[in-house]
């Protein structure tokens, strides 16, 4: 007899293989009819494969953790914008032309709202590109002047105090100030390489730059989040080049940020 036509009697229950359900035999104390465990597992595997169940569980845990993290009393934004890069002192005689760079990254502020004062930390990629005129002495274009740049890429972390001037209305201006530290990621000349007669050697750029930032900005509150417009002045507190070069001069950088916070 096929297994699906057989009824099994066990511990006072009649179990039917066709339906996968069990019920009390006559004369026993009535009990609720429940689906057989094999039927539940069989149907579960058919509807939700084990791999899908594990993936679903992982996503649920991940999303729950993500929402919990952003439930913290912090505000964050994504920001980017152009920078106007100059240098001071003797270095300005060698790198006589300011350059344009592009800065961007993420910013976190605590507390998120409701306080006149807050602290803000940024993680930014910043480029510094002061330039100079280089006279071509030989070959094609000899006697012409070529504009070249010292291009340095840094990972910068400012740690800023922020004072809100208004916490009501659509437009909310603020001031900020504090120190920064930046680690050099790369340095070079553009266009071309270093040949020995340029006013600066890219390998002489100091590995760590630090200084101070002051700035002003305004947040514009919208239905979908907050848009911020911000202007910063970065003032280097250490020479751009290593002390061994004997050339003094630090960065002076204006940065204009556009930021969006959901």
N, C-alpha and C positions, 0 to 999 in steps of 0.2 A: 504494500500500500504506500503511495507517495507520501512524503512527510507532510505536505500541506493538507492531506485529508485525514491525518491522524490527530486524535485528541489525547493529551497526556493528563493523567490524574496524578497530582502531587500535593501533599499536605492539605487535602480537602479542597483543592481548586481544580476546575476544568480549564485547561489552556488550549486554545484553538490556534493552530499554525497558520490558518488562512488569514485570520484577522489580526493575529498577534495579541489577543486579549485574553484575560483570565477572569473567571467568575466562580462563586461558591457552588458546590454540589448541593443538591436538595438535601435538607436535613441539617446542614451546617448553619452556623450563625451568619446572617447576611453580611457581606462586605462589599465595598465599592468595587466596581469593575475598573481595572487599570490596564493600560496598554502594556504588552510584554516588552521587557528591556531590549531584547534583540530587535524588535520592530522599531523602537525609538532610535536605536543606534543605526539601524539600517537606513531608516528614512533620513536621519540626520546626515549620514555620509552622502546620501543621494542629493540632498538639497544644499548642504554646506560642506564641501570637501575639507578635510583636516587642515590643509595648507591655507585655505581661505579663512577658516576660523582663526588660525594663529595670526595671519596678517591683519584681520579685522581687530583682534584684541590688541595687537601692537599699535595700530593706528589710534585706537580709542585711548590707550594709555598715553601715547605721544601727544595727541591733541589735548588731552586733559592736563598734561604737564605744561604744554605751551600756554594754555589759557591761564593756568595758575601762575606761571612766571609773569605774564603781562598783567596780572591782577595786582602786582606790587605797586606801591605808591610812587612810581617814577614815570617821567615822560621821556620819550625818545623821538628823534627825528633823523631823517636822511638829508644830507646837505651837500651842495657843491657850488662852485663859483670861481670866477677869475681872480688872479692876484697880480699886483703890480710890484715888481721886485727891484729894489735898489740896494746899494751898499754904502758904507760910510768910510771916512778917513782915507788912508793911503790906498786902500783897495778900490776906492772910487776913481782913482787916477788910472788904474789898469782896466777896470770894468766900468767904463764911463757911461754906458747906456743902460737904463732900466730895462728889465725884460718882463714878459707876460708869462704867467704860469696858470695852472689849474689845480685847485684844491678840492677835496671831497672826502666824505666819510660819514660816520654816524656819531650822534651826540646823545648823551643820557643826562637827565636832570632830576634832582631830588630836593624837596618834594615836588610832586607833579603840579600841584596847584594849591591855592589857599594860603600861601605864605608870601610875605613881602620879599624875603631873602631866600635864595636857594643856591645849591652848588651844582656845577655842570662839568662833566668830563667828556672830552671828544677823543675819537680815534680817527686820524686823518692821514691821507696820502697827499703830500704837498710837493710841488715842483718849484725850484728856484732857478731863474734863468737870466741873470745879469749878462750883458753882452759887451763886446769890444770890437773895434775896427782893426782888421788885420790886413796889412799890405802884402799883396802877392808879389814876390820878388823874382820868380822865375816861372818858366813854362807858359802854358796857355793862360792868358789874362794877366801877365806880368805888368806891374805898375798900377793895377787897379786895387781898390779897397773892398774887402769882403767883410760883411757883418757876421761875426761868430758869437756863440753863446757858451758860457759855462753852465751846463745843465746838471742840476743836482736833485735827486729824488730822496725825500725823507719820509719816515713814518713819524708823525707828530702827535703828542698827547698833551693838550692844554688841560689845566685844572683851574676852573674859573669860578669866582663868586659872581652871583647874578642878583641884581636888585630890580624888582618890578616897579615901574612908575604908575601903573594902573592895572587893576585886575577886573575891571568892569568894561562893558562895551565890546564892540567889534575889534577896535584897534587898541593894542596893549603894548606900549613901549617899555623898554628895559635897558639897563646898563650892565656891563660885565667887565671884569678885570681879573688877572691872575697870571701865574707862571706857565711856561710850556717847556717841554723837552722834546728833542727830535733826534732820531737816529738815521744816519746816512745809509741809504740802500744802494745807491749807485751815483756815479759822477763821471762826466765826460764832456768833450767839446763837440759842438755841432755848428756847422757841418765839419766833417773831417776828424782827424786824430791829433794828438799832441806830438809836435815835431821838435820841440825844444826851444823855439824862439817866441812862443806865445807868452803873454804877460802872466798867465797863471797855469799851473800844472794841476789837472783834475785829481791826481793822487795826493795832493797836498791839502785837500778839503778835510776839515776836521770831522772825525767820526760822529761826534755828538755835539749838537747845537742846542742852546737853551737861551731863554730870555723871558720877556713879559709881553702880555697882550692886554690892550684896552679896546673896548668896543661899545657900540650902541646898535640897538635893533628894535624891531617892532613885530609883534605877532598879530596876524589878521585871522580872526576866528571865523570859520565857515561851517556849513552844515556837515561837510565831510572830513573836517580836521582843521588844523592850524597851519597857515603858511607864514613863514618868518622871513623877513628881509634884514640882513645884518651886515654891518661894516666893522672891520677890525684893523687895528694897527699893531703889527708884530715888531717888537724891538729886540734885536739880538743882544744878548748879554755877553757874548764871547766872540772872538774873531772867527771869521769864516775859515781861514786857513790856519794850519798848524803854527805853533809858536816858532818852530825851526825856520820858517820862511822869513820871519822878521817883518811881515806885512800885516799891518793892523787894518781892521775894517769888519763891521758886523752888518747883518741884514737889517733893512728897513722895508717892511712888507705891508701893503694894503691889500686886504682880502674882502671881497664882497660875496656874501653867501645868500643863496636861496635855499630854504629848508622847508620840509614838509613833515608834519607830525599827524598821524591818524587819530 
